[in-house]
């Protein structure tokens, strides 16, 4: 579907899309970008979820190295196009006809963040030492000595 065919999201689709967006932005060093008119959440510049709403459906793509096979057994999922499916990316289309528990969708977002984020950041988050959500790393400033 082209962007010209896109329909404004219904209130229910907008709420789910916003809830998933907020959940994804809760991970350390995550920020939002908008390539191709979609929402893309990134960790240190790498996308871990593409997200959008059209009419009464929410669509998203995530990288699922552990649960892709199980996710792909569900009727509302498919391998992500453009060759990304070969790398464990799964796309889902959720709406009134294809409902999914929000907790399941959030677990996929978390798995995708963990798959894309640097391993040191994943370990720091698990240990409770990661920067606050949405915080960006800033390079250390050099102090000039006179």
ROZA-749309 format. One record per residue: residue in three letters; z, y, x of N, C-alpha, C in turn; residue number from 1. Coordinates in nm, 3 decimals, decimal comma. Example, Ala and Ser with C-alpha at 12.3 -4.5 7.8 and 13.67 -1.06 7.14 Angstrom:
<kevexs>
kevex kedo:ALA	nz:0,780	ny:-0,569	nx:1,319	caz:0,780	cay:-0,450	cax:1,230	cz:0,780	cy:-0,330	cx:1,320	rovo:1
kevex kedo:SER	nz:0,708	ny:-0,225	nx:1,285	caz:0,714	cay:-0,106	cax:1,367	cz:0,787	cy:0,003	cx:1,290	rovo:2
</kevexs>
This chain:
<kevexs>
kevex kedo:UNK	nz:0,000	ny:-0,117	nx:0,085	caz:0,000	cay:0,000	cax:0,000	cz:0,000	cy:0,123	cx:0,089	rovo:1
kevex kedo:UNK	nz:-0,085	ny:0,217	nx:0,058	caz:-0,089	cay:0,340	cax:0,137	cz:0,020	cy:0,436	cx:0,089	rovo:2
kevex kedo:UNK	nz:0,049	ny:0,535	nx:0,169	caz:0,150	cay:0,632	cax:0,130	cz:0,106	cy:0,710	cx:0,007	rovo:3
kevex kedo:UNK	nz:-0,027	ny:0,721	nx:-0,013	caz:-0,079	cay:0,791	cax:-0,130	cz:-0,043	cy:0,716	cx:-0,259	rovo:4
kevex kedo:UNK	nz:-0,027	ny:0,584	nx:-0,250	caz:0,008	cay:0,502	cax:-0,366	cz:0,157	cy:0,495	cx:-0,390	rovo:5
kevex kedo:UNK	nz:0,237	ny:0,552	nx:-0,302	caz:0,383	cay:0,542	cax:-0,313	cz:0,432	cy:0,612	cx:-0,439	rovo:6
kevex kedo:UNK	nz:0,534	ny:0,550	nx:-0,499	caz:0,596	cay:0,607	cax:-0,619	cz:0,733	cy:0,660	cx:-0,579	rovo:7
kevex kedo:UNK	nz:0,779	ny:0,764	nx:-0,648	caz:0,915	cay:0,811	cax:-0,618	cz:1,015	cy:0,700	cx:-0,646	rovo:8
kevex kedo:UNK	nz:1,116	ny:0,686	nx:-0,561	caz:1,214	cay:0,579	cax:-0,585	cz:1,297	cy:0,604	cx:-0,710	rovo:9
kevex kedo:UNK	nz:1,329	ny:0,497	nx:-0,777	caz:1,419	cay:0,506	cax:-0,892	cz:1,560	cy:0,534	cx:-0,840	rovo:10
kevex kedo:UNK	nz:1,651	ny:0,579	nx:-0,927	caz:1,788	cay:0,602	cax:-0,880	cz:1,852	cy:0,478	cx:-0,816	rovo:11
kevex kedo:UNK	nz:1,828	ny:0,361	nx:-0,873	caz:1,887	cay:0,238	cax:-0,817	cz:1,831	cy:0,209	cx:-0,678	rovo:12
kevex kedo:UNK	nz:1,700	ny:0,223	nx:-0,661	caz:1,638	cay:0,199	cax:-0,530	cz:1,686	cy:0,302	cx:-0,429	rovo:13
kevex kedo:UNK	nz:1,698	ny:0,426	nx:-0,472	caz:1,746	cay:0,533	cax:-0,383	cz:1,889	cy:0,504	cx:-0,337	rovo:14
kevex kedo:UNK	nz:1,975	ny:0,458	nx:-0,430	caz:2,115	cay:0,428	cax:-0,394	cz:2,123	cy:0,314	cx:-0,293	rovo:15
kevex kedo:UNK	nz:2,045	ny:0,205	nx:-0,317	caz:2,049	cay:0,093	cax:-0,222	cz:1,994	cy:0,135	cx:-0,087	rovo:16
kevex kedo:UNK	nz:1,884	ny:0,207	nx:-0,086	caz:1,824	cay:0,252	cax:0,040	cz:1,924	cy:0,339	cx:0,117	rovo:17
kevex kedo:UNK	nz:1,989	ny:0,430	nx:0,047	caz:2,086	cay:0,519	cax:0,112	cz:2,207	cy:0,441	cx:0,163	rovo:18
kevex kedo:UNK	nz:2,253	ny:0,342	nx:0,086	caz:2,367	cay:0,261	cax:0,129	cz:2,332	cy:0,183	cx:0,256	rovo:19
kevex kedo:UNK	nz:2,213	ny:0,126	nx:0,263	caz:2,171	cay:0,052	cax:0,382	cz:2,153	cy:0,146	cx:0,501	rovo:20
kevex kedo:UNK	nz:2,098	ny:0,265	nx:0,475	caz:2,081	cay:0,365	cax:0,579	cz:2,217	cy:0,405	cx:0,637	rovo:21
kevex kedo:UNK	nz:2,313	ny:0,437	nx:0,551	caz:2,446	cay:0,476	cax:0,597	cz:2,512	cy:0,362	cx:0,675	rovo:22
kevex kedo:UNK	nz:2,496	ny:0,239	nx:0,626	caz:2,554	cay:0,125	cax:0,697	cz:2,496	cy:0,118	cx:0,839	rovo:23
kevex kedo:UNK	nz:2,364	ny:0,127	nx:0,850	caz:2,298	cay:0,119	cax:0,980	cz:2,339	cy:0,232	cx:1,074	rovo:24
kevex kedo:UNK	nz:2,358	ny:0,351	nx:1,019	caz:2,398	cay:0,465	cax:1,102	cz:2,543	cy:0,454	cx:1,149	rovo:25
kevex kedo:UNK	nz:2,617	ny:0,358	nx:1,096	caz:2,755	cay:0,339	cax:1,137	cz:2,772	cy:0,268	cx:1,270	rovo:26
kevex kedo:UNK	nz:2,664	ny:0,217	nx:1,327	caz:2,673	cay:0,148	cax:1,455	cz:2,669	cy:0,249	cx:1,569	rovo:27
kevex kedo:UNK	nz:2,733	ny:0,217	nx:1,681	caz:2,737	cay:0,310	cax:1,794	cz:2,599	cy:0,347	cx:1,847	rovo:28
kevex kedo:UNK	nz:2,587	ny:0,473	nx:1,883	caz:2,467	cay:0,528	cax:1,948	cz:2,340	cy:0,511	cx:1,865	rovo:29
kevex kedo:UNK	nz:2,357	ny:0,513	nx:1,734	caz:2,244	cay:0,498	cax:1,643	cz:2,199	cy:0,635	cx:1,594	rovo:30
kevex kedo:UNK	nz:2,068	ny:0,651	nx:1,582	caz:2,012	cay:0,774	cax:1,527	cz:1,893	cy:0,741	cx:1,438	rovo:31
kevex kedo:UNK	nz:1,852	ny:0,839	nx:1,360	caz:1,744	cay:0,822	cax:1,263	cz:1,618	cy:0,891	cx:1,310	rovo:32
kevex kedo:UNK	nz:1,505	ny:0,828	nx:1,283	caz:1,374	cay:0,884	cax:1,315	cz:1,285	cy:0,860	cx:1,192	rovo:33
kevex kedo:UNK	nz:1,169	ny:0,923	nx:1,188	caz:1,081	cay:0,908	cax:1,071	cz:0,934	cy:0,888	cx:1,111	rovo:34
kevex kedo:UNK	nz:0,903	ny:0,782	nx:1,185	caz:0,762	cay:0,757	cax:1,216	cz:0,690	cy:0,705	cx:1,092	rovo:35
kevex kedo:UNK	nz:0,568	ny:0,741	nx:1,074	caz:0,485	cay:0,692	cax:0,963	cz:0,546	cy:0,719	cx:0,826	rovo:36
kevex kedo:UNK	nz:0,635	ny:0,816	nx:0,815	caz:0,694	cay:0,849	cax:0,687	cz:0,804	cy:0,755	cx:0,640	rovo:37
kevex kedo:UNK	nz:0,843	ny:0,661	nx:0,725	caz:0,951	cay:0,568	cax:0,692	cz:1,078	cy:0,609	cx:0,765	rovo:38
kevex kedo:UNK	nz:1,189	ny:0,552	nx:0,721	caz:1,313	cay:0,570	cax:0,794	cz:1,318	cy:0,462	cx:0,901	rovo:39
kevex kedo:UNK	nz:1,343	ny:0,502	nx:1,023	caz:1,361	cay:0,407	cax:1,132	cz:1,495	cy:0,439	cx:1,197	rovo:40
kevex kedo:UNK	nz:1,583	ny:0,340	nx:1,200	caz:1,711	cay:0,358	cax:1,268	cz:1,697	cy:0,296	cx:1,406	rovo:41
kevex kedo:UNK	nz:1,744	ny:0,371	nx:1,505	caz:1,727	cay:0,331	cax:1,644	cz:1,860	cy:0,333	cx:1,717	rovo:42
kevex kedo:UNK	nz:1,870	ny:0,245	nx:1,815	caz:1,983	cay:0,247	cax:1,906	cz:1,924	cy:0,268	cx:2,045	rovo:43
kevex kedo:UNK	nz:1,967	ny:0,375	nx:2,110	caz:1,914	cay:0,414	cax:2,241	cz:1,761	cy:0,412	cx:2,243	rovo:44
kevex kedo:UNK	nz:1,701	ny:0,463	nx:2,136	caz:1,556	cay:0,477	cax:2,130	cz:1,479	cy:0,356	cx:2,083	rovo:45
kevex kedo:UNK	nz:1,546	ny:0,245	nx:2,058	caz:1,478	cay:0,123	cax:2,012	cz:1,507	cy:0,098	cx:1,865	rovo:46
kevex kedo:UNK	nz:1,403	ny:0,074	nx:1,787	caz:1,417	cay:0,053	cax:1,643	cz:1,486	cy:-0,081	cx:1,615	rovo:47
kevex kedo:UNK	nz:1,584	ny:-0,078	nx:1,524	caz:1,644	cay:-0,203	cax:1,478	cz:1,627	cy:-0,222	cx:1,327	rovo:48
kevex kedo:UNK	nz:1,582	ny:-0,120	nx:1,255	caz:1,547	cay:-0,136	cax:1,114	cz:1,447	cy:-0,029	cx:1,073	rovo:49
kevex kedo:UNK	nz:1,345	ny:-0,073	nx:1,000	caz:1,255	cay:0,015	cax:0,928	cz:1,297	cy:0,004	cx:0,783	rovo:50
kevex kedo:UNK	nz:1,304	ny:0,115	nx:0,711	caz:1,361	cay:0,116	cax:0,578	cz:1,287	cy:0,216	cx:0,489	rovo:51
kevex kedo:UNK	nz:1,266	ny:0,179	nx:0,363	caz:1,203	cay:0,271	cax:0,269	cz:1,222	cy:0,226	cx:0,126	rovo:52
kevex kedo:UNK	nz:1,198	ny:0,317	nx:0,034	caz:1,208	cay:0,286	cax:-0,109	cz:1,080	cy:0,335	cx:-0,176	rovo:53
kevex kedo:UNK	nz:1,029	ny:0,255	nx:-0,268	caz:0,907	cay:0,287	cax:-0,341	cz:0,923	cy:0,235	cx:-0,483	rovo:54
kevex kedo:UNK	nz:0,925	ny:0,324	nx:-0,580	caz:0,945	cay:0,281	cax:-0,717	cz:1,082	cy:0,217	cx:-0,732	rovo:55
kevex kedo:UNK	nz:1,084	ny:0,095	nx:-0,784	caz:1,213	cay:0,028	cax:-0,805	cz:1,247	cy:-0,072	cx:-0,695	rovo:56
kevex kedo:UNK	nz:1,177	ny:-0,065	nx:-0,581	caz:1,204	cay:-0,161	cax:-0,473	cz:1,243	cy:-0,089	cx:-0,343	rovo:57
kevex kedo:UNK	nz:1,318	ny:-0,161	nx:-0,263	caz:1,355	cay:-0,117	cax:-0,129	cz:1,293	cy:-0,217	cx:-0,033	rovo:58
kevex kedo:UNK	nz:1,226	ny:-0,167	nx:0,066	caz:1,168	cay:-0,255	cax:0,166	cz:1,230	cy:-0,224	cx:0,301	rovo:59
kevex kedo:UNK	nz:1,246	ny:-0,328	nx:0,380	caz:1,297	cay:-0,307	cax:0,515	cz:1,256	cy:-0,422	cx:0,604	rovo:60
kevex kedo:UNK	nz:1,256	ny:-0,394	nx:0,734	caz:1,225	cay:-0,494	cax:0,835	cz:1,333	cy:-0,489	cx:0,941	rovo:61
kevex kedo:UNK	nz:1,379	ny:-0,607	nx:0,981	caz:1,486	cay:-0,620	cax:1,081	cz:1,453	cy:-0,735	cx:1,176	rovo:62
kevex kedo:UNK	nz:1,512	ny:-0,731	nx:1,294	caz:1,494	cay:-0,838	cax:1,392	cz:1,610	cy:-0,936	cx:1,377	rovo:63
kevex kedo:UNK	nz:1,577	ny:-1,063	nx:1,348	caz:1,679	cay:-1,164	cax:1,321	cz:1,662	cy:-1,285	cx:1,413	rovo:64
kevex kedo:UNK	nz:1,708	ny:-1,277	nx:1,537	caz:1,690	cay:-1,389	cax:1,629	cz:1,765	cy:-1,515	cx:1,589	rovo:65
kevex kedo:UNK	nz:1,880	ny:-1,501	nx:1,521	caz:1,957	cay:-1,620	cax:1,481	cz:1,924	cy:-1,667	cx:1,340	rovo:66
kevex kedo:UNK	nz:1,902	ny:-1,577	nx:1,247	caz:1,890	cay:-1,619	cax:1,107	cz:1,752	cy:-1,602	cx:1,046	rovo:67
kevex kedo:UNK	nz:1,649	ny:-1,580	nx:1,126	caz:1,514	cay:-1,560	cax:1,073	cz:1,467	cy:-1,677	cx:0,987	rovo:68
kevex kedo:UNK	nz:1,489	ny:-1,800	nx:1,033	caz:1,442	cay:-1,916	cax:0,956	cz:1,508	cy:-1,922	cx:0,819	rovo:69
kevex kedo:UNK	nz:1,638	ny:-1,901	nx:0,816	caz:1,710	cay:-1,900	cax:0,689	cz:1,662	cy:-1,785	cx:0,601	rovo:70
kevex kedo:UNK	nz:1,649	ny:-1,666	nx:0,659	caz:1,604	cay:-1,549	cax:0,583	cz:1,465	cy:-1,573	cx:0,525	rovo:71
kevex kedo:UNK	nz:1,378	ny:-1,633	nx:0,604	caz:1,240	cay:-1,656	cax:0,558	cz:1,230	cy:-1,763	cx:0,450	rovo:72
kevex kedo:UNK	nz:1,338	ny:-1,835	nx:0,426	caz:1,337	cay:-1,934	cax:0,318	cz:1,361	cy:-1,868	cx:0,182	rovo:73
kevex kedo:UNK	nz:1,398	ny:-1,741	nx:0,182	caz:1,423	cay:-1,669	cax:0,057	cz:1,292	cy:-1,613	cx:0,002	rovo:74
kevex kedo:UNK	nz:1,278	ny:-1,608	nx:-0,131	caz:1,150	cay:-1,569	cax:-0,191	cz:1,111	cy:-1,422	cx:-0,173	rovo:75
kevex kedo:UNK	nz:1,202	ny:-1,336	nx:-0,133	caz:1,171	cay:-1,194	cax:-0,120	cz:1,148	cy:-1,150	cx:0,025	rovo:76
kevex kedo:UNK	nz:1,129	ny:-1,247	nx:0,115	caz:1,109	cay:-1,215	cax:0,256	cz:0,977	cy:-1,272	cx:0,307	rovo:77
kevex kedo:UNK	nz:0,934	ny:-1,218	nx:0,419	caz:0,816	cay:-1,269	cax:0,488	cz:0,822	cy:-1,225	cx:0,633	rovo:78
kevex kedo:UNK	nz:0,748	ny:-1,291	nx:0,722	caz:0,744	cay:-1,242	cax:0,860	cz:0,684	cy:-1,100	cx:0,861	rovo:79
kevex kedo:UNK	nz:0,739	ny:-1,014	nx:0,942	caz:0,688	cay:-0,877	cax:0,950	cz:0,547	cy:-0,880	cx:1,006	rovo:80
kevex kedo:UNK	nz:0,456	ny:-0,804	nx:0,941	caz:0,317	cay:-0,801	cax:0,989	cz:0,302	cy:-0,737	cx:1,128	rovo:81
kevex kedo:UNK	nz:0,180	ny:-0,725	nx:1,171	caz:0,142	cay:-0,664	cax:1,299	cz:0,195	cy:-0,742	cx:1,418	rovo:82
kevex kedo:UNK	nz:0,215	ny:-0,872	nx:1,401	caz:0,260	cay:-0,957	cax:1,510	cz:0,410	cy:-0,952	cx:1,536	rovo:83
kevex kedo:UNK	nz:0,483	ny:-0,867	nx:1,464	caz:0,628	cay:-0,858	cax:1,487	cz:0,700	cy:-0,984	cx:1,440	rovo:84
kevex kedo:UNK	nz:0,646	ny:-1,052	nx:1,339	caz:0,709	cay:-1,174	cax:1,289	cz:0,723	cy:-1,279	cx:1,397	rovo:85
kevex kedo:UNK	nz:0,631	ny:-1,281	nx:1,493	caz:0,638	cay:-1,378	cax:1,603	cz:0,757	cy:-1,352	cx:1,694	rovo:86
kevex kedo:UNK	nz:0,809	ny:-1,230	nx:1,688	caz:0,925	cay:-1,193	cax:1,770	cz:1,055	cy:-1,194	cx:1,691	rovo:87
kevex kedo:UNK	nz:1,054	ny:-1,258	nx:1,574	caz:1,177	cay:-1,270	cax:1,496	cz:1,200	cy:-1,160	cx:1,394	rovo:88
kevex kedo:UNK	nz:1,103	ny:-1,072	nx:1,373	caz:1,118	cay:-0,966	cax:1,274	cz:1,087	cy:-1,021	cx:1,135	rovo:89
kevex kedo:UNK	nz:1,172	ny:-0,984	nx:1,040	caz:1,159	cay:-1,030	cax:0,901	cz:1,154	cy:-0,907	cx:0,811	rovo:90
kevex kedo:UNK	nz:1,063	ny:-0,908	nx:0,714	caz:1,054	cay:-0,800	cax:0,617	cz:1,100	cy:-0,850	cx:0,481	rovo:91
kevex kedo:UNK	nz:1,170	ny:-0,764	nx:0,409	caz:1,222	cay:-0,799	cax:0,277	cz:1,184	cy:-0,691	cx:0,178	rovo:92
kevex kedo:UNK	nz:1,161	ny:-0,733	nx:0,055	caz:1,130	cay:-0,644	cax:-0,056	cz:1,230	cy:-0,676	cx:-0,166	rovo:93
kevex kedo:UNK	nz:1,325	ny:-0,584	nx:-0,189	caz:1,436	cay:-0,608	cax:-0,281	cz:1,424	cy:-0,512	cx:-0,399	rovo:94
kevex kedo:UNK	nz:1,444	ny:-0,565	nx:-0,517	caz:1,438	cay:-0,483	cax:-0,638	cz:1,487	cy:-0,563	cx:-0,758	rovo:95
kevex kedo:UNK	nz:1,455	ny:-0,517	nx:-0,877	caz:1,503	cay:-0,583	cax:-0,998	cz:1,460	cy:-0,730	cx:-1,009	rovo:96
kevex kedo:UNK	nz:1,339	ny:-0,761	nx:-0,960	caz:1,290	cay:-0,899	cax:-0,969	cz:1,336	cy:-0,985	cx:-0,851	rovo:97
kevex kedo:UNK	nz:1,368	ny:-0,923	nx:-0,742	caz:1,412	cay:-0,995	cax:-0,622	cz:1,542	cy:-0,932	cx:-0,575	rovo:98
kevex kedo:UNK	nz:1,649	ny:-0,976	nx:-0,633	caz:1,781	cay:-0,921	cax:-0,597	cz:1,839	cy:-0,997	cx:-0,479	rovo:99
kevex kedo:UNK	nz:1,921	ny:-0,927	nx:-0,404	caz:1,989	cay:-0,988	cax:-0,290	cz:2,124	cy:-0,922	cx:-0,276	rovo:100
kevex kedo:UNK	nz:2,225	ny:-0,999	nx:-0,240	caz:2,357	cay:-0,938	cax:-0,221	cz:2,352	cy:-0,835	cx:-0,108	rovo:101
kevex kedo:UNK	nz:2,410	ny:-0,718	nx:-0,133	caz:2,411	cay:-0,613	cax:-0,031	cz:2,479	cy:-0,660	cx:0,097	rovo:102
kevex kedo:UNK	nz:2,579	ny:-0,744	nx:0,085	caz:2,649	cay:-0,795	cax:0,204	cz:2,554	cy:-0,875	cx:0,293	rovo:103
kevex kedo:UNK	nz:2,463	ny:-0,950	nx:0,232	caz:2,365	cay:-1,027	cax:0,309	cz:2,272	cy:-0,931	cx:0,384	rovo:104
kevex kedo:UNK	nz:2,224	ny:-0,829	nx:0,314	caz:2,134	cay:-0,732	cax:0,376	cz:2,204	cy:-0,660	cx:0,491	rovo:105
kevex kedo:UNK	nz:2,331	ny:-0,626	nx:0,471	caz:2,408	cay:-0,560	cax:0,577	cz:2,429	cy:-0,652	cx:0,697	rovo:106
kevex kedo:UNK	nz:2,447	ny:-0,781	nx:0,672	caz:2,464	cay:-0,875	cax:0,784	cz:2,335	cy:-0,883	cx:0,865	rovo:107
kevex kedo:UNK	nz:2,222	ny:-0,871	nx:0,799	caz:2,094	cay:-0,870	cax:0,871	cz:2,080	cy:-0,743	cx:0,955	rovo:108
kevex kedo:UNK	nz:2,123	ny:-0,631	nx:0,901	caz:2,116	cay:-0,505	cax:0,977	cz:2,204	cy:-0,515	cx:1,101	rovo:109
kevex kedo:UNK	nz:2,322	ny:-0,572	nx:1,085	caz:2,412	cay:-0,589	cax:1,200	cz:2,351	cy:-0,682	cx:1,304	rovo:110
kevex kedo:UNK	nz:2,295	ny:-0,793	nx:1,260	caz:2,231	cay:-0,886	cax:1,353	cz:2,117	cy:-0,818	cx:1,428	rovo:111
kevex kedo:UNK	nz:2,039	ny:-0,738	nx:1,357	caz:1,927	cay:-0,668	cax:1,419	cz:1,977	cy:-0,566	cx:1,521	rovo:112
kevex kedo:UNK	nz:2,082	ny:-0,490	nx:1,486	caz:2,137	cay:-0,394	cax:1,582	cz:2,183	cy:-0,467	cx:1,708	rovo:113
kevex kedo:UNK	nz:2,253	ny:-0,578	nx:1,690	caz:2,302	cay:-0,656	cax:1,805	cz:2,187	cy:-0,711	cx:1,890	rovo:114
kevex kedo:UNK	nz:2,075	ny:-0,744	nx:1,825	caz:1,960	cay:-0,798	cax:1,897	cz:1,888	cy:-0,692	cx:1,978	rovo:115
kevex kedo:UNK	nz:1,889	ny:-0,569	nx:1,930	caz:1,813	cay:-0,461	cax:1,993	cz:1,897	cy:-0,377	cx:2,089	rovo:116
kevex kedo:UNK	nz:2,024	ny:-0,358	nx:2,059	caz:2,111	cay:-0,275	cax:2,143	cz:2,131	cy:-0,340	cx:2,280	rovo:117
kevex kedo:UNK	nz:2,154	ny:-0,258	nx:2,382	caz:2,186	cay:-0,313	cax:2,513	cz:2,310	cy:-0,403	cx:2,503	rovo:118
kevex kedo:UNK	nz:2,307	ny:-0,512	nx:2,573	caz:2,417	cay:-0,611	cax:2,565	cz:2,552	cy:-0,550	cx:2,602	rovo:119
kevex kedo:UNK	nz:2,553	ny:-0,455	nx:2,695	caz:2,680	cay:-0,391	cax:2,732	cz:2,737	cy:-0,313	cx:2,613	rovo:120
kevex kedo:UNK	nz:2,651	ny:-0,251	nx:2,533	caz:2,696	cay:-0,177	cax:2,416	cz:2,746	cy:-0,271	cx:2,307	rovo:121
kevex kedo:UNK	nz:2,678	ny:-0,385	nx:2,291	caz:2,722	cay:-0,486	cax:2,194	cz:2,860	cy:-0,538	cx:2,232	rovo:122
kevex kedo:UNK	nz:2,879	ny:-0,566	nx:2,361	caz:3,010	cay:-0,614	cax:2,408	cz:3,117	cy:-0,508	cx:2,391	rovo:123
kevex kedo:UNK	nz:3,084	ny:-0,384	nx:2,420	caz:3,181	cay:-0,275	cax:2,405	cz:3,221	cy:-0,259	cx:2,259	rovo:124
kevex kedo:UNK	nz:3,125	ny:-0,272	nx:2,169	caz:3,155	cay:-0,263	cax:2,025	cz:3,247	cy:-0,376	cx:1,984	rovo:125
kevex kedo:UNK	nz:3,218	ny:-0,496	nx:2,030	caz:3,300	cay:-0,613	cax:1,995	cz:3,442	cy:-0,597	cx:2,047	rovo:126
kevex kedo:UNK	nz:3,456	ny:-0,531	nx:2,161	caz:3,589	cay:-0,510	cax:2,220	cz:3,657	cy:-0,386	cx:2,165	rovo:127
kevex kedo:UNK	nz:3,586	ny:-0,310	nx:2,081	caz:3,643	cay:-0,188	cax:2,025	cz:3,635	cy:-0,070	cx:2,119	rovo:128
kevex kedo:UNK	nz:3,554	ny:-0,082	nx:2,225	caz:3,545	cay:0,025	cax:2,324	cz:3,418	cy:0,108	cx:2,312	rovo:129
kevex kedo:UNK	nz:3,336	ny:0,082	nx:2,210	caz:3,209	cay:0,154	cax:2,197	cz:3,234	cy:0,296	cx:2,149	rovo:130
kevex kedo:UNK	nz:3,141	ny:0,386	nx:2,180	caz:3,154	cay:0,523	cax:2,132	cz:3,155	cy:0,525	cx:1,979	rovo:131
kevex kedo:UNK	nz:3,200	ny:0,633	nx:1,923	caz:3,203	cay:0,643	cax:1,778	cz:3,063	cy:0,634	cx:1,720	rovo:132
kevex kedo:UNK	nz:3,054	ny:0,595	nx:1,595	caz:2,926	cay:0,579	cax:1,528	cz:2,845	cy:0,708	cx:1,537	rovo:133
kevex kedo:UNK	nz:2,717	ny:0,691	nx:1,565	caz:2,628	cay:0,805	cax:1,571	cz:2,637	cy:0,884	cx:1,701	rovo:134
kevex kedo:UNK	nz:2,732	ny:0,851	nx:1,785	caz:2,747	cay:0,924	cax:1,912	cz:2,631	cy:0,889	cx:2,004	rovo:135
kevex kedo:UNK	nz:2,583	ny:0,985	nx:2,073	caz:2,475	cay:0,961	cax:2,167	cz:2,531	cy:0,971	cx:2,308	rovo:136
kevex kedo:UNK	nz:2,477	ny:0,890	nx:2,392	caz:2,518	cay:0,895	cax:2,532	cz:2,466	cy:1,021	cx:2,596	rovo:137
kevex kedo:UNK	nz:2,550	ny:1,087	nx:2,667	caz:2,504	cay:1,204	cax:2,742	cz:2,524	cy:1,175	cx:2,889	rovo:138
kevex kedo:UNK	nz:2,425	ny:1,211	nx:2,970	caz:2,439	cay:1,184	cax:3,112	cz:2,553	cy:1,264	cx:3,172	rovo:139
kevex kedo:UNK	nz:2,618	ny:1,205	nx:3,269	caz:2,729	cay:1,273	cax:3,337	cz:2,672	cy:1,392	cx:3,413	rovo:140
kevex kedo:UNK	nz:2,744	ny:1,500	nx:3,408	caz:2,699	cay:1,619	cax:3,481	cz:2,745	cy:1,610	cx:3,625	rovo:141
kevex kedo:UNK	nz:2,658	ny:1,654	nx:3,709	caz:2,695	cay:1,659	cax:3,852	cz:2,773	cy:1,787	cx:3,878	rovo:142
kevex kedo:UNK	nz:2,874	ny:1,774	nx:3,951	caz:2,953	cay:1,892	cax:3,990	cz:2,907	cy:1,932	cx:4,128	rovo:143
kevex kedo:UNK	nz:2,862	ny:2,056	nx:4,137	caz:2,819	cay:2,105	cax:4,268	cz:2,939	cy:2,155	cx:4,345	rovo:144
kevex kedo:UNK	nz:2,955	ny:2,103	nx:4,461	caz:3,064	cay:2,149	cax:4,548	cz:3,010	cy:2,256	cx:4,641	rovo:145
kevex kedo:UNK	nz:3,092	ny:2,355	nx:4,660	caz:3,050	cay:2,464	cax:4,750	cz:3,111	cy:2,449	cx:4,885	rovo:146
</kevexs>
